[in-house]
C-alpha cells in the first residue's frame, strides 16, 4: 500500500507490503526519496516491510523540518500508526545510522537491526577524502537512480547528525544496546568500510559481513547474496524476539 499519512503535522509518503513481523526501512542520504523497493521485495513474502520518504523527500511534505530528531520522531509515529508493538529496523547507507538512533531513543520498540552498506558514527576527514577520491577515480553504478528532494534535507540532516554523534554518552549507549544487529558491507564500495566494522564491534550482538566485489547498491550486482544474508538474519532475529 502506497499512501500519504498525517504524521506529526506533516504528510509523509509511506509504503507497506507483505505480512508478518514488521520491518521498518530507513533511506540513505540524508535526502533520498524512496528507492528501497528492491530490498523490500526480497522480504515481503514473510515480513511486513514498511518504508517511508522523510520530510523534504519525494512525495512527503517539504516543510523545512529536516533535522535528525524530527526523522526519528516521525519513524516512531509511523510505528504507532501501524500499531506495531516492536519492529525490526533496517536501512541502507545513511539509513542504518538513523535506525540506530531510533533504537537508542526507543529501545523497547526495536527487536533487531539490519544494516546495508552503512552504520558509520564518525565525522572523519580521511574517510571523506577517500570517498571523494574513489568516486572521482572509479565512479559508481547506482542503476541510474534519480532522487527527488529539497537540497536543504542534506544540509540540515548532515548538520544535525554531526551534532548527534557528539553526544558524550553515545558510545556507552551503543555498547549497552542489546539487540541483534547484522552489518552487511560491500567489498567494492567506494566508501571505506572500517567505520562500519567499528560500529558492528561496538554493539554486543553486532556481526559484520563483507561481500567481495559488491558495490554500494548491492541489489544491482549481488542480489542473491544480499537476499540470503537478509533473510537468514531476519529469521534468527524473529526467532529470538519471539
C-alpha positions as CSV (number, residue, x, y, z in Angstrom):
1,X,0.0,0.0,0.0
2,X,1.3,3.4,-1.0
3,X,-0.3,6.3,1.0
4,X,0.1,9.7,2.4
5,X,-0.2,9.6,6.2
6,X,-0.6,12.6,8.5
7,X,2.4,12.2,10.8
8,X,3.3,14.8,13.4
9,X,1.7,17.7,11.5
10,X,3.1,16.7,8.1
11,X,2.0,14.4,5.2
12,X,4.5,11.6,4.7
13,X,4.6,9.1,1.9
14,X,4.6,5.6,3.4
15,X,4.8,2.3,1.5
16,X,3.9,-1.0,3.2
17,X,3.8,-4.5,1.8
18,X,3.7,-8.1,3.0
19,X,2.6,-9.6,6.2
20,X,4.2,-10.9,9.3
21,X,6.8,-9.4,11.8
22,X,7.3,-5.7,10.9
23,X,10.5,-4.3,9.4
24,X,10.9,-0.5,9.1
25,X,13.4,0.6,6.4
26,X,15.4,3.9,6.6
27,X,16.6,5.6,3.4
28,X,20.1,6.8,2.7
29,X,21.1,10.4,2.2
30,X,20.1,12.4,4.0
31,X,17.9,13.4,1.2
32,X,16.8,10.3,-0.7
33,X,13.3,9.7,-1.9
34,X,12.0,6.1,-2.0
35,X,14.5,3.6,-3.6
36,X,14.5,0.5,-1.4
37,X,11.7,-1.3,-3.2
38,X,14.1,-4.0,-4.4
39,X,15.1,-4.7,-0.8
40,X,11.5,-4.8,0.4
41,X,10.7,-7.2,-2.5
42,X,13.2,-9.7,-1.2
43,X,11.5,-9.9,2.2
44,X,7.8,-9.1,1.9
45,X,6.7,-12.7,1.5
46,X,7.5,-13.3,5.1
47,X,7.6,-9.9,6.8
48,X,5.6,-6.7,6.8
49,X,8.1,-4.2,5.2
50,X,7.4,-0.5,5.7
51,X,9.5,2.2,4.1
52,X,8.9,6.0,4.1
53,X,10.1,9.2,2.5
54,X,11.3,11.6,5.1
55,X,10.2,15.2,5.0
56,X,11.6,17.1,2.1
57,X,11.9,13.9,0.0
58,X,9.7,12.7,-2.8
59,X,6.0,12.8,-2.1
60,X,6.3,13.8,1.5
61,X,5.8,17.4,2.6
62,X,8.7,19.8,2.0
63,X,8.3,21.8,5.2
64,X,11.9,22.6,6.2
65,X,11.8,20.4,9.3
66,X,14.6,18.2,8.3
67,X,16.6,17.5,11.5
68,X,17.5,14.0,12.6
69,X,15.3,14.3,15.7
70,X,12.3,15.0,13.5
71,X,13.0,12.0,11.3
72,X,13.3,9.7,14.4
73,X,10.0,11.2,15.9
74,X,8.3,10.6,12.6
75,X,9.5,7.0,12.5
76,X,8.1,6.4,15.9
77,X,4.8,7.9,14.9
78,X,4.7,5.6,11.8
79,X,5.2,2.7,14.2
80,X,2.3,3.8,16.3
81,X,0.1,4.3,13.3
82,X,0.5,0.7,12.3
83,X,0.2,-0.5,15.8
84,X,3.4,-2.4,15.9
85,X,4.5,-3.3,19.4
86,X,8.1,-3.9,18.3
87,X,9.7,-4.0,15.0
88,X,12.9,-4.9,13.2
89,X,14.9,-1.9,11.8
90,X,16.8,-1.8,8.6
91,X,18.5,0.8,6.3
92,X,20.9,1.5,3.6
93,X,23.9,3.9,3.5
94,X,23.0,6.7,5.9
95,X,19.9,4.8,6.9
96,X,21.4,2.4,9.4
97,X,22.6,5.4,11.5
98,X,19.1,6.6,11.7
99,X,17.9,3.1,12.6
100,X,20.5,3.0,15.5
101,X,19.4,6.5,16.6
102,X,15.8,5.2,16.7
103,X,16.8,2.1,18.6
104,X,18.6,4.3,21.2
105,X,15.6,6.6,21.6
106,X,13.0,3.7,21.7
107,X,14.9,0.6,22.9
108,X,11.7,-1.2,23.8
109,X,10.4,-0.9,20.3
110,X,13.4,-2.3,18.4
111,X,13.9,-6.1,18.1
112,X,16.9,-6.1,15.7
113,X,18.9,-4.2,13.1
114,X,19.9,-4.9,9.5
115,X,22.4,-2.6,8.0
116,X,23.3,-2.5,4.3
117,X,26.4,-0.5,3.5
118,X,26.1,1.8,6.4
119,X,26.4,2.3,10.2
120,X,29.2,4.9,10.4
121,X,29.0,7.0,13.5
122,X,32.0,9.2,12.7
123,X,32.7,12.6,11.0
124,X,36.1,11.6,9.8
125,X,38.0,13.8,7.3
126,X,40.2,11.0,5.9
127,X,37.0,8.9,5.3
128,X,35.5,11.7,3.3
129,X,38.8,12.2,1.3
130,X,38.9,8.5,0.4
131,X,35.3,8.6,-0.6
132,X,35.6,11.6,-2.9
133,X,38.9,10.2,-4.4
134,X,37.3,6.8,-5.1
135,X,34.2,8.4,-6.6
136,X,36.3,10.5,-9.0
137,X,38.7,7.7,-10.0
138,X,36.3,4.7,-10.0
139,X,32.8,6.1,-10.3
140,X,29.8,4.2,-9.0
141,X,27.0,2.2,-10.6
142,X,23.7,3.4,-9.0
143,X,21.5,2.0,-11.7
144,X,20.6,5.4,-12.9
145,X,18.5,6.2,-9.8
146,X,17.4,9.9,-9.5
147,X,16.4,11.3,-6.2
148,X,13.8,14.0,-5.7
149,X,14.4,16.1,-2.6
150,X,14.8,19.5,-1.2
151,X,18.6,20.2,-1.2
152,X,18.1,21.5,2.4
153,X,17.4,18.0,3.6
154,X,21.0,17.0,3.0
155,X,22.5,20.2,4.6
156,X,20.3,20.1,7.7
157,X,20.4,16.4,8.0
158,X,24.2,16.3,8.0
159,X,24.4,19.3,10.3
160,X,22.1,17.7,12.9
161,X,23.8,14.3,12.5
162,X,27.2,15.8,13.3
163,X,25.6,17.3,16.4
164,X,24.0,14.0,17.3
165,X,27.2,11.9,17.2
166,X,29.0,14.3,19.5
167,X,26.7,13.3,22.4
168,X,29.1,12.3,25.3
169,X,27.2,9.1,26.2
170,X,26.6,7.9,22.6
171,X,29.2,5.1,22.5
172,X,28.3,4.0,26.0
173,X,24.6,3.7,24.9
174,X,25.6,1.7,21.9
175,X,27.7,-0.6,23.9
176,X,24.7,-1.3,26.1
177,X,22.2,-1.8,23.2
178,X,21.1,-5.4,23.5
179,X,19.6,-6.1,20.1
180,X,20.9,-8.5,17.4
181,X,22.5,-6.5,14.5
182,X,23.9,-7.5,11.2
183,X,26.1,-5.1,9.2
184,X,26.4,-6.2,5.5
185,X,29.2,-4.3,3.7
186,X,30.1,-4.2,0.1
187,X,33.7,-5.1,-0.7
188,X,33.9,-2.8,-3.7
189,X,32.1,0.2,-2.1
190,X,33.9,3.5,-2.8
191,X,33.1,4.3,0.8
192,X,35.6,2.9,3.3
193,X,34.1,0.2,5.4
194,X,36.2,0.5,8.6
195,X,33.7,2.7,10.4
196,X,31.0,0.1,9.8
197,X,33.3,-2.6,11.3
198,X,33.8,-0.4,14.3
199,X,30.1,0.0,14.9
200,X,29.5,-3.7,14.5
201,X,32.3,-4.5,17.0
202,X,30.9,-2.0,19.5
203,X,27.4,-3.5,19.7
204,X,27.2,-6.5,22.0
205,X,25.3,-8.6,19.4
206,X,26.8,-7.0,16.3
207,X,28.0,-9.0,13.3
208,X,29.9,-7.8,10.3
209,X,29.8,-9.5,6.9
210,X,31.6,-8.2,3.8
211,X,30.6,-9.4,0.3
212,X,33.6,-9.3,-2.1
213,X,33.0,-7.5,-5.4
214,X,29.7,-5.9,-4.4
215,X,29.1,-2.2,-4.8
216,X,27.2,0.3,-2.7
217,X,23.9,-0.5,-4.4
218,X,24.1,-4.2,-3.5
219,X,21.0,-5.3,-5.3
220,X,22.3,-4.4,-8.7
221,X,25.1,-6.9,-8.8
222,X,24.8,-9.2,-5.8
223,X,21.1,-9.5,-5.2
224,X,21.2,-13.3,-4.3
225,X,23.9,-12.8,-1.7
226,X,22.1,-9.9,-0.2
227,X,18.8,-11.7,-0.1
228,X,20.4,-14.8,1.6
229,X,22.0,-12.8,4.3
230,X,19.0,-10.6,5.0
231,X,16.5,-13.5,5.2
232,X,18.7,-15.7,7.3
233,X,19.3,-12.9,9.8
234,X,15.7,-11.8,9.9
235,X,14.7,-15.4,10.7
236,X,17.2,-15.5,13.5
237,X,16.1,-12.2,14.9
238,X,12.4,-13.0,14.6
239,X,13.0,-16.3,16.5
240,X,15.0,-14.5,19.2
241,X,12.3,-11.9,19.6
242,X,9.5,-14.5,19.8
